[in-house]
């Protein structure tokens, strides 16, 4: 399958995880982290920082695809705006890098990894850690969520769809 960059967008904290999977082998976590911005920074600076960090990750790791969480909100409206804007600059960075983008809603990620679209966070963390052969739970939550999104992408077989997009100029 290759390399997938999973991203859990947020304006304060954006989790990311790079997973690699060779044919027939279990996926491996090759890098992960958190892009943090400060609430005291103006929003345009925060978005610029997120865009630059994601662009750097794409350049460094050369993933075959970026898997990004779709927005699903039950939270306050003020968190929606910032997260959607962060997601926008993430999608822009991937598009500028020519990296195909797939989006997954949280229920799909949960159902793909656990068989239940209503799995609890702790259960998801255990599945992610076990699948990646990690001794401990992947932390913080945003990084674990990014790894789960990348694993979901690896398991859904959307690579065929991405290859079609590449033929029509939608990818690298």
KAHU-V31939 format. One record per run of one state. SS is the DSSP state (H for helix, E for strand, L for the rest). FROM is the first residue (numbers start at 1). LEN is the number of residues. Records with the same first field share a line. If there is no record, write none. Layout:
SS = FROM-LEN ; FROM-LEN
This chain:
L = 1-1 ; 9-4 ; 22-6 ; 37-6 ; 62-3 ; 70-7 ; 97-3 ; 105-1 ; 115-6 ; 132-9 ; 157-2 ; 168-5
E = 2-7 ; 13-9 ; 28-9 ; 65-5 ; 100-5
H = 43-19 ; 77-20 ; 106-9 ; 121-11 ; 141-16 ; 159-9
